[in-house]
């Protein structure tokens, strides 16, 4: 596990130039969405009754853009896997997703769908119960107008809920990753596959990667743990400051994206090692 984390971190730290070439459509769309979002917010605030047709059109555009971001992320992930596994030099990717990235996106969607359905089933039972325990005495408050004392009371009441929900998500993700551990390398396999080796052969050689699941959990939940620590340690009145809010949002996106690449690198390294392991020696 330590080696996965160390080598994966090194791949990201040493490939920051490749990040721009592999994910530039995502960055460009995010900037455009920020500009459009500011303009839309100004329109809503200055208009007494926004046109419903305009609102519907706006949300349709946002939905389409989010789908494109997902596909562009998948195409960037494919390029990143190929960089780590095959040693390909980073190139400016096409803004139009390729067939390989569509197959990659489909695999990610199926995995995410299993996770979301499982989480929603669990949360539908636990979330109302947790709110009834921790926030019933406080009730609903307006975070933009409530006094500092009420904000702090709300923060102290809500953090146990966030901690429990995060623990549920981590345990659920660990269970799904563990049950599907023989399929984890399907993502780099889709990215670099040729006629050989067949994925069935790779699955048979996964006995060595005992630290893969733990590494992925540590990387992908790092940003969530940091966000929870920030929520617990910083007073709510400070968290709501506009300047700090913008800064922490940008910092959170940077950390999350770094961890995203870190996880892709770990999967790529595991795949590269799995392919290199002879079929007769599956244990490390």
C-alpha positions in Angstrom: 0.0 0.0 0.0 2.8 2.4 0.9 4.5 1.8 -2.4 1.3 2.4 -4.4 0.7 5.7 -2.6 4.3 6.8 -2.9 4.7 5.9 -6.6 1.3 7.2 -7.5 2.0 10.5 -5.9 5.3 10.7 -7.8 3.5 10.1 -11.1 1.2 13.1 -10.4 3.9 15.4 -9.1 6.1 14.7 -12.0 3.4 15.0 -14.6 1.7 18.3 -13.9 2.5 19.5 -17.4 0.6 16.5 -18.8 -2.5 17.5 -16.7 -3.2 20.5 -18.8 -2.8 18.6 -22.1 -5.0 15.7 -20.9 -7.8 17.7 -19.2 -7.8 21.1 -20.9 -11.5 20.8 -22.1 -12.6 20.2 -18.5 -10.7 23.3 -17.3 -12.1 25.4 -20.1 -15.7 24.3 -19.5 -15.3 25.0 -15.7 -14.2 28.5 -16.4 -17.0 29.1 -18.8 -19.5 27.7 -16.3 -18.2 30.1 -13.7 -18.7 33.0 -15.9 -22.2 31.9 -17.0 -23.1 31.1 -13.4 -22.1 34.6 -12.3 -24.2 36.1 -15.1 -27.2 33.9 -14.2 -27.0 34.8 -10.6 -27.0 38.5 -11.5 -30.0 38.0 -13.7 -31.9 36.2 -10.9 -31.1 38.9 -8.4 -32.1 41.8 -10.7 -35.2 40.2 -12.1 -38.5 40.2 -10.2 -39.8 37.1 -12.0 -37.3 35.1 -14.1 -38.9 33.6 -17.2 -39.5 29.9 -16.6 -38.6 29.0 -20.1 -35.2 30.7 -19.6 -34.7 28.8 -16.3 -35.6 25.5 -18.0 -33.2 26.2 -20.9 -30.5 27.1 -18.4 -30.8 23.8 -16.5 -30.9 21.8 -19.7 -27.7 23.5 -20.8 -26.1 22.8 -17.4 -27.1 19.1 -17.6 -25.6 18.7 -21.1 -22.4 20.5 -20.0 -22.1 18.1 -17.0 -22.4 15.1 -19.3 -19.7 16.6 -21.5 -17.5 17.2 -18.5 -17.9 13.5 -17.5 -17.0 12.4 -21.0 -14.0 14.8 -21.1 -12.8 13.5 -17.7 -13.0 10.0 -19.0 -11.0 10.9 -22.1 -8.4 12.6 -19.9 -8.3 9.5 -17.7 -7.6 7.3 -20.7 -4.7 9.6 -21.7 -3.4 9.5 -18.2 -3.5 5.7 -18.0 -1.7 5.5 -21.3 0.9 7.9 -20.1 1.7 5.9 -16.9 1.3 2.4 -18.4 2.7 2.8 -21.9 5.0 5.8 -21.2 3.3 7.8 -24.0 4.2 11.4 -24.2 1.3 13.7 -23.2 -0.5 15.2 -26.2 -3.3 17.7 -26.4 -6.4 15.6 -26.4 -9.3 16.1 -28.8 -12.3 18.1 -27.4 -14.5 15.4 -29.0 -14.6 12.2 -26.9 -13.3 9.1 -28.7 -14.8 5.6 -28.7 -12.3 4.4 -26.1 -13.3 7.2 -23.7 -17.0 6.4 -24.2 -16.3 2.7 -23.1 -14.3 4.0 -20.2 -17.2 6.4 -19.2 -19.6 3.5 -19.4 -17.5 1.4 -17.0 -17.3 4.3 -14.6 -21.0 4.9 -14.8 -21.9 1.3 -13.9 -19.5 1.4 -10.9 -20.9 4.7 -9.8 -24.5 3.5 -10.3 -23.9 0.5 -8.0 -22.4 2.8 -5.3 -25.1 5.5 -5.5 -28.0 3.0 -5.3 -26.4 1.3 -2.3 -25.8 4.7 -0.6 -29.3 6.0 -1.3 -30.8 2.9 0.2 -28.7 3.2 3.4 -29.1 7.0 3.6 -32.9 6.9 3.3 -33.0 5.0 6.6 -30.1 6.6 8.5 -30.3 10.3 7.5 -33.8 11.1 8.9 -32.9 9.2 12.1 -29.6 11.1 12.5 -31.4 14.5 12.0 -34.0 13.6 14.5 -31.3 12.9 17.1 -28.9 15.7 16.6 -30.8 18.7 15.1 -34.4 18.3 16.3 -33.8 20.7 19.2 -32.4 23.4 16.9 -34.7 23.2 13.9 -34.0 24.7 10.5 -32.0 28.0 10.3 -31.1 30.5 7.7 -27.3 30.3 7.5 -27.1 33.7 5.8 -29.0 35.6 8.6 -28.6 33.6 11.8 -26.5 35.0 14.6 -23.1 33.6 15.4 -24.3 31.7 18.4 -27.0 29.9 16.4 -24.5 29.1 13.6 -22.1 27.5 16.1 -24.9 25.5 17.7 -26.0 24.3 14.2 -22.3 23.4 13.4 -21.9 21.4 16.6 -25.2 19.6 16.0 -24.5 18.7 12.4 -20.9 17.5 12.5 -21.8 14.1 14.1 -24.2 13.6 11.2 -21.4 14.4 8.6 -19.0 12.2 10.4 -21.3 9.2 10.5 -22.4 9.7 6.9 -18.7 9.9 5.8 -18.0 6.7 7.8 -20.9 5.0 6.0 -19.6 6.1 2.6 -16.1 4.9 3.3 -17.3 1.5 4.6 -19.7 1.1 1.6 -17.0 2.1 -0.8 -14.5 -0.3 0.8 -17.1 -3.1 0.6 -17.8 -2.4 -3.1 -14.1 -2.1 -4.0 -13.3 -5.3 -2.2 -16.1 -7.3 -3.8 -15.2 -5.9 -7.2 -11.4 -5.9 -6.6 -10.8 -8.3 -9.5 -12.4 -5.8 -11.8 -10.6 -2.7 -10.6 -8.0 -2.8 -13.4 -10.7 -2.7 -16.1 -10.2 1.0 -16.3 -6.5 1.0 -17.4 -7.3 -2.1 -19.4 -9.9 -0.3 -21.5 -7.4 2.6 -21.9 -4.4 0.6 -23.2 -5.9 -2.7 -24.3 -4.8 -4.5 -27.5 -5.5 -8.0 -28.5 -3.2 -9.3 -25.7 -3.2 -9.8 -22.8 -6.8 -10.7 -22.3 -8.5 -9.2 -19.3 -9.3 -12.7 -17.9 -5.5 -13.4 -17.6 -4.9 -10.1 -15.8 -7.7 -10.8 -13.3 -6.0 -14.1 -12.5 -2.8 -12.2 -11.6 -4.3 -9.8 -9.0 -3.3 -11.7 -5.9 -0.2 -9.5 -5.5 -2.1 -6.2 -5.2 -3.4 -6.6 -1.7 -2.8 -2.9 -0.9 -4.7 -1.6 -4.0 -8.1 -1.2 -2.3 -6.6 0.5 0.7 -4.6 2.8 -1.4 -7.6 3.9 -3.5 -9.7 4.5 -0.3 -7.0 6.6 1.2 -6.6 8.7 -1.9 -10.2 9.2 -2.9 -11.4 10.1 0.6 -8.5 12.4 1.5 -10.3 15.5 0.3 -13.4 14.5 2.2 -11.5 14.0 5.4 -9.7 17.4 5.0 -13.1 19.1 4.3 -14.6 17.5 7.4 -11.6 18.6 9.5 -12.0 22.2 8.2 -15.7 22.1 9.0 -15.0 20.9 12.6 -12.2 23.3 13.4 -13.3 26.6 11.7 -16.2 28.5 13.2 -19.2 28.7 10.9 -19.2 32.5 10.9 -15.7 32.4 9.4 -16.6 29.7 6.9 -19.4 31.9 5.5 -17.0 34.8 4.7 -17.3 35.3 0.9 -13.5 35.6 0.3 -12.7 32.6 2.4 -15.5 30.7 0.8 -14.1 31.3 -2.7 -10.6 30.4 -1.6 -11.6 27.1 0.1 -13.8 26.2 -2.9 -10.9 26.6 -5.3 -8.5 24.8 -3.0 -11.0 22.0 -2.5 -11.3 21.5 -6.3 -7.5 21.4 -6.7 -7.1 18.9 -3.9 -9.9 16.7 -5.2 -8.5 16.8 -8.8 -5.0 15.9 -7.5 -6.4 13.0 -5.6 -8.4 12.0 -8.7 -5.1 11.8 -10.7 -3.4 10.1 -7.8 -6.0 7.3 -7.9 -5.7 7.0 -11.7 -1.9 6.6 -11.3 -2.3 3.9 -8.6 -4.6 2.0 -10.9 -2.2 2.4 -13.8 0.7 1.2 -11.7 -1.3 -1.8 -10.5 -2.2 -2.7 -14.1 1.4 -2.3 -15.3 2.6 -4.6 -12.6 -0.2 -7.1 -13.1 0.7 -7.4 -16.8 4.3 -7.9 -15.9 3.6 -10.7 -13.5 3.9 -14.1 -15.1 0.8 -16.3 -15.0 2.6 -18.9 -12.9 3.5 -16.5 -10.1 0.4 -14.7 -8.9 1.5 -14.0 -5.3 3.8 -11.3 -4.1 
